[in-house]
Amino acid sequence: MAGSFLNVCIFRLPRNLSVQSPARSFCPHCNKTIPWWQNVPLLAWLLLRGRCASCKQAIPFRYFVVELLTAVLFSAAAFEFGPKNPALLIPLFVLIGLLIVATFVDIEHLIIPDQITIGGTFAGLLLSPIFPALHSVPSPASALFQSILGAATGYGVLWAVVELGRLAFGRKRFRFSEPVQASWIRENDDAALTVGEESSLWSDFFFRGSERVRMGVQSAQIDGRSVPIGEAEWTLNELRISGQTFTLNSIREVQLKIHWIVVPREAMGFGDVKLLAAIGAFLGWKAALFCIVAACNIAILATLPFLLLRRTNSQIPFGPYLATGALLWIADGPHLWQSYVNLMQLISR
């Protein structure tokens, strides 16, 4: 049943839905409540052939994968740690569940909810002194210290990566040989910025809220009214052009022709930073550092061939690689780390 609950979290958290109400699972298409006999982990998906019994719409294969992966990882943890220290399974099951939810939400939505990252950090800080063996220390005080140090290390190191990445690659300029049609159109609580054939959500440019989007404007209309042209500077909530300031909350549509545009970029999302803090809170500072190295190496091996073949600049979710690094540490982290150090020493000779 743990896998079923994790599927509930994966579906509901990024949509700001409660994981408690409604208490019963429902079809994401027709919203009909799923009876218990159609919600048996693994078997139900297979017997129903991946479709809702009511509306016959496809239920994503992800539901089956999450339930299977949860069963495999929980069983592996129980086999490895159960005979030695059964109580240790409680924090490990919590951490593994958090990693599974973070992975699949990041893959689907390119975000990691604060309920997982910040909540996971507090869970690690709370559980560490209760289960000192999680950090291989004898006393609750030592375990709490290791947990705090791990969370600080995980957050601090990736925060530095994000800041350095912003300084080095924080802006990208596009120049056009001929003026290009661009538009900013409100869509409910967000907006869509379209330049040529490329379209992005407005909120995607404002990771911190203080970024700027700049444009060289040849012509512009705001809700059908022409405005002076020149260099335009956009913030999350305002447009400034030729000395005039317009509040975006009062605008429905902006149509422009532009010569160039400068957009902000981030090397990594802050969800990844907070996820590594949670991992460090559970596993300590050495594990946090190991996760960074492991995640970077795994990400390179996994994505480089795809990027070379497809020649795409699509955003790559980093959370799954951090989660994989954490699982490797749980499995046999210290030995894997020593093997990696030995390999690097061998290569450097």
C-alpha positions as CSV (number, residue, x, y, z in Angstrom):
1,M,0.0,0.0,0.0
2,A,3.0,2.3,0.4
3,G,3.4,2.5,-3.3
4,S,-0.2,3.5,-3.8
5,F,0.2,6.3,-1.2
6,L,3.3,7.5,-3.0
7,N,1.4,7.6,-6.3
8,V,-1.2,9.8,-4.5
9,C,1.5,12.2,-3.4
10,I,3.1,12.3,-6.9
11,F,-0.2,13.2,-8.5
12,R,-1.6,15.6,-5.9
13,L,1.3,17.5,-4.5
14,P,2.4,19.4,-7.7
15,R,-1.3,20.2,-8.3
16,N,-1.7,21.7,-4.7
17,L,-4.2,19.0,-3.8
18,S,-4.5,17.5,-0.3
19,V,-3.1,14.0,0.1
20,Q,-5.7,13.4,2.8
21,S,-8.9,14.5,1.2
22,P,-10.4,12.8,-0.5
23,A,-9.1,9.8,1.4
24,R,-9.9,7.4,-1.5
25,S,-8.0,7.3,-4.8
26,F,-9.9,8.6,-7.8
27,C,-9.5,8.4,-11.6
28,P,-7.5,11.5,-12.9
29,H,-9.8,11.6,-15.9
30,C,-13.4,11.1,-14.7
31,N,-12.7,11.8,-11.0
32,K,-14.7,8.7,-10.0
33,T,-13.7,7.1,-6.7
34,I,-11.8,3.8,-7.3
35,P,-13.1,0.9,-5.1
36,W,-10.6,-1.0,-3.1
37,W,-10.8,-4.1,-5.3
38,Q,-9.7,-2.0,-8.3
39,N,-6.9,-0.5,-6.4
40,V,-4.8,-3.5,-5.3
41,P,-1.1,-2.6,-5.9
42,L,0.4,-4.0,-9.2
43,L,-2.4,-6.5,-9.8
44,A,-5.2,-3.9,-10.4
45,W,-3.2,-2.1,-13.1
46,L,-2.4,-5.4,-14.9
47,L,-6.0,-6.8,-14.6
48,L,-7.5,-3.5,-15.8
49,R,-4.9,-3.3,-18.6
50,G,-3.9,0.1,-17.5
51,R,-7.3,1.7,-18.0
52,C,-10.0,3.1,-15.7
53,A,-12.9,0.7,-15.2
54,S,-15.4,3.5,-15.5
55,C,-14.3,5.8,-18.3
56,K,-11.8,3.5,-20.0
57,Q,-9.1,6.2,-20.2
58,A,-5.5,5.1,-19.9
59,I,-4.0,5.1,-16.4
60,P,-0.3,6.1,-16.8
61,F,2.3,3.2,-16.5
62,R,4.0,5.3,-13.9
63,Y,1.5,4.0,-11.3
64,F,2.7,0.5,-11.9
65,V,6.3,1.5,-11.9
66,V,6.1,3.4,-8.6
67,E,4.3,0.5,-6.9
68,L,6.9,-2.0,-8.2
69,L,9.9,0.2,-7.4
70,T,8.6,0.9,-3.9
71,A,8.2,-2.8,-3.2
72,V,11.7,-3.6,-4.6
73,L,13.4,-0.8,-2.6
74,F,11.6,-1.5,0.6
75,S,12.3,-5.2,0.3
76,A,16.0,-4.5,-0.4
77,A,16.3,-2.3,2.6
78,A,14.5,-4.8,4.8
79,F,16.8,-7.6,3.6
80,E,19.9,-5.6,4.1
81,F,19.2,-3.8,7.4
82,G,16.3,-5.7,9.0
83,P,18.4,-8.5,10.5
84,K,21.0,-6.0,11.9
85,N,18.8,-3.2,13.1
86,P,15.1,-3.5,12.4
87,A,14.3,-0.1,13.9
88,L,16.5,1.5,11.3
89,L,14.0,0.6,8.6
90,I,11.6,3.3,9.9
91,P,13.7,6.3,8.8
92,L,15.0,4.5,5.7
93,F,11.5,3.8,4.5
94,V,10.6,7.4,5.1
95,L,13.6,8.6,3.1
96,I,13.1,6.1,0.3
97,G,9.5,7.2,0.0
98,L,10.5,10.9,-0.2
99,L,13.1,10.1,-2.9
100,I,10.6,8.2,-5.0
101,V,8.1,11.1,-4.9
102,A,10.8,13.7,-5.6
103,T,12.0,11.7,-8.6
104,F,8.7,11.2,-10.4
105,V,7.4,14.7,-9.7
106,D,10.6,16.2,-11.0
107,I,10.5,14.0,-14.1
108,E,6.9,15.0,-14.9
109,H,6.8,18.7,-13.7
110,L,10.5,19.8,-13.4
111,I,9.8,20.8,-9.8
112,I,10.3,19.2,-6.4
113,P,7.5,20.2,-3.9
114,D,8.6,21.9,-0.6
115,Q,6.5,19.3,1.2
116,I,9.1,16.7,0.1
117,T,12.3,18.9,0.4
118,I,11.7,21.1,3.4
119,G,9.4,18.5,5.1
120,G,12.1,15.9,4.4
121,T,14.8,18.0,6.0
122,F,12.7,18.4,9.2
123,A,11.9,14.7,9.1
124,G,15.6,13.9,8.9
125,L,16.4,16.2,11.8
126,L,13.6,14.7,13.9
127,L,14.4,11.1,13.2
128,S,18.2,11.2,13.5
129,P,18.4,11.5,17.3
130,I,15.7,8.9,17.6
131,F,17.7,6.5,15.4
132,P,21.4,7.4,16.0
133,A,22.4,4.3,14.0
134,L,21.3,6.2,10.9
135,H,24.5,8.2,11.2
136,S,26.6,5.3,12.7
137,V,27.0,7.2,16.0
138,P,26.0,6.0,19.5
139,S,24.3,9.0,21.0
140,P,21.2,11.1,20.0
141,A,23.2,14.3,20.4
142,S,25.9,13.2,18.0
143,A,23.3,12.0,15.5
144,L,21.5,15.4,15.7
145,F,24.8,17.2,15.1
146,Q,25.6,14.9,12.1
147,S,22.1,15.6,10.7
148,I,22.4,19.4,11.0
149,L,25.9,19.2,9.5
150,G,24.6,17.0,6.6
151,A,21.7,19.3,5.9
152,A,23.9,22.4,5.9
153,T,26.5,20.7,3.7
154,G,23.9,19.6,1.2
155,Y,22.2,22.9,1.0
156,G,25.4,25.0,1.1
157,V,27.3,23.2,-1.6
158,L,24.5,23.1,-4.1
159,W,23.5,26.7,-3.3
160,A,27.1,27.7,-4.2
161,V,26.8,25.8,-7.5
162,V,23.5,27.6,-8.3
163,E,25.0,31.0,-7.4
164,L,28.2,30.4,-9.4
165,G,26.1,29.1,-12.3
166,R,23.9,32.2,-12.3
167,L,27.0,34.4,-12.4
168,A,28.5,32.5,-15.3
169,F,25.5,31.5,-17.3
170,G,22.7,33.6,-15.7
171,R,21.6,35.4,-18.9
172,K,21.3,34.4,-22.6
173,R,21.0,36.8,-25.4
174,F,19.2,36.1,-28.7
175,R,19.6,38.4,-31.7
176,F,17.5,38.2,-34.8
177,S,18.5,39.3,-38.3
178,E,14.9,40.3,-38.9
179,P,12.3,41.5,-36.3
180,V,10.5,38.6,-34.8
181,Q,6.9,38.5,-33.6
182,A,6.6,38.0,-29.8
183,S,3.6,38.0,-27.5
184,W,2.9,38.0,-23.7
185,I,-0.6,36.6,-23.1
186,R,-2.2,36.0,-19.7
187,E,-3.3,32.5,-18.9
188,N,-5.2,32.3,-15.6
189,D,-2.7,32.9,-12.8
190,D,0.3,32.8,-15.2
191,A,1.1,34.0,-18.7
192,A,2.8,32.6,-21.8
193,L,5.7,34.4,-23.5
194,T,6.0,33.4,-27.1
195,V,8.9,34.4,-29.3
196,G,8.7,33.2,-32.9
197,E,7.7,29.5,-32.5
198,E,9.1,29.1,-29.0
199,S,6.7,29.5,-26.0
200,S,7.4,29.3,-22.3
201,L,5.4,30.0,-19.1
202,W,6.2,33.5,-17.7
203,S,6.9,32.1,-14.3
204,D,9.6,29.8,-15.7
205,F,11.9,32.9,-16.1
206,F,11.5,34.0,-12.5
207,F,13.2,31.4,-10.3
208,R,13.9,34.0,-7.5
209,G,11.4,36.6,-8.4
210,S,14.0,39.3,-9.0
211,E,15.1,38.5,-12.5
212,R,14.8,40.7,-15.6
213,V,13.8,40.0,-19.2
214,R,15.0,42.6,-21.6
215,M,14.0,43.2,-25.3
216,G,14.8,45.5,-28.1
217,V,11.3,46.5,-29.4
218,Q,10.5,47.7,-32.9
219,S,6.7,47.9,-32.3
220,A,4.4,47.1,-29.3
221,Q,0.7,47.0,-28.5
222,I,-0.7,46.5,-25.0
223,D,-4.3,45.2,-25.1
224,G,-4.6,46.7,-28.6
225,R,-3.1,50.1,-27.8
226,S,0.2,51.2,-29.4
227,V,2.9,52.2,-26.9
228,P,6.3,54.0,-27.4
229,I,9.1,51.7,-28.6
230,G,12.6,51.3,-27.4
231,E,14.2,48.9,-24.9
232,A,11.7,47.0,-22.8
233,E,12.5,45.6,-19.3
234,W,10.2,43.1,-17.8
235,T,10.0,42.0,-14.2
236,L,7.7,39.4,-12.8
237,N,4.8,41.9,-12.4
238,E,5.8,45.0,-14.4
239,L,6.8,46.1,-17.9
240,R,8.9,49.2,-18.4
241,I,9.3,50.7,-21.8
242,S,10.5,54.2,-22.9
243,G,10.0,55.6,-19.4
244,Q,6.5,54.2,-18.9
245,T,5.6,51.5,-16.4
246,F,2.7,49.0,-16.9
247,T,1.4,46.6,-14.2
248,L,1.1,43.2,-15.7
249,N,-1.8,42.2,-13.5
250,S,-3.9,44.8,-15.3
251,I,-2.9,43.6,-18.8
252,R,-4.3,40.7,-20.8
253,E,-2.1,40.7,-23.9
254,V,1.1,42.4,-25.2
255,Q,2.0,42.0,-28.9
256,L,5.5,43.0,-30.0
257,K,8.1,42.9,-32.7
258,I,11.6,42.6,-31.3
259,H,15.2,42.7,-32.6
260,W,16.7,40.9,-29.6
261,I,15.9,39.4,-26.2
262,V,17.9,38.6,-23.0
263,V,16.4,36.0,-20.7
264,P,17.5,34.8,-17.3
265,R,18.8,31.2,-16.8
266,E,19.5,29.1,-13.8
267,A,22.2,26.3,-13.7
268,M,19.9,24.3,-11.3
269,G,16.6,24.7,-9.5
270,F,16.4,25.4,-5.8
271,G,14.3,22.3,-5.4
272,D,17.5,20.3,-6.0
273,V,19.3,22.3,-3.4
274,K,16.6,21.6,-0.8
275,L,16.4,18.0,-1.8
276,L,20.1,17.5,-1.1
277,A,19.6,19.2,2.3
278,A,16.9,16.6,3.1
279,I,19.3,13.8,2.0
280,G,22.0,15.3,4.2
281,A,19.7,15.5,7.2
282,F,19.0,11.8,6.9
283,L,22.4,10.5,5.9
284,G,25.0,13.0,7.0
285,W,27.5,15.3,5.3
286,K,29.6,12.6,3.7
287,A,26.5,11.2,2.0
288,A,25.6,14.7,0.7
289,L,29.0,15.1,-0.9
290,F,28.8,11.6,-2.3
291,C,25.4,12.3,-3.8
292,I,26.7,15.4,-5.7
293,V,29.6,13.4,-7.2
294,A,27.4,10.4,-8.0
295,A,24.5,12.4,-9.4
296,C,26.8,14.4,-11.7
297,N,28.5,11.3,-13.1
298,I,25.2,9.4,-13.5
299,A,23.6,12.4,-15.2
300,I,26.5,12.8,-17.7
301,L,26.4,9.1,-18.6
302,A,22.6,9.0,-18.9
303,T,22.0,12.3,-20.8
304,L,25.1,12.9,-22.9
305,P,24.3,10.4,-25.6
306,F,20.7,11.6,-25.8
307,L,21.8,15.2,-26.0
308,L,24.3,14.4,-28.7
309,L,21.8,12.5,-30.8
310,R,18.8,14.8,-30.3
311,R,20.8,18.0,-30.1
312,T,18.3,19.4,-27.6
313,N,18.7,22.1,-24.9
314,S,15.7,20.8,-22.9
315,Q,15.8,21.1,-19.2
316,I,17.0,18.0,-17.4
317,P,15.6,17.1,-14.0
318,F,18.5,16.6,-11.6
319,G,16.4,15.3,-8.7
320,P,16.3,11.7,-9.9
321,Y,20.1,11.6,-10.1
322,L,20.4,13.0,-6.5
323,A,17.9,10.4,-5.4
324,T,19.9,7.6,-7.2
325,G,23.1,8.9,-5.4
326,A,21.3,8.7,-2.1
327,L,20.2,5.1,-2.8
328,L,23.7,4.1,-3.7
329,W,25.0,5.6,-0.4
330,I,22.4,3.6,1.5
331,A,23.4,0.4,-0.4
332,D,27.1,0.7,0.1
333,G,28.2,4.3,0.0
334,P,31.5,4.3,1.9
335,H,32.9,1.5,-0.2
336,L,31.7,3.0,-3.5
337,W,33.3,6.3,-2.5
338,Q,36.6,4.7,-1.8
339,S,36.5,2.8,-5.1
340,Y,35.8,6.1,-6.9
341,V,38.8,7.8,-5.1
342,N,41.0,4.9,-6.1
343,L,39.9,5.1,-9.7
344,M,40.6,8.9,-9.8
345,Q,44.0,8.4,-8.3
346,L,44.7,5.7,-10.9
347,I,43.6,7.9,-13.8
348,S,45.7,10.9,-12.5
349,R,48.9,8.9,-12.5
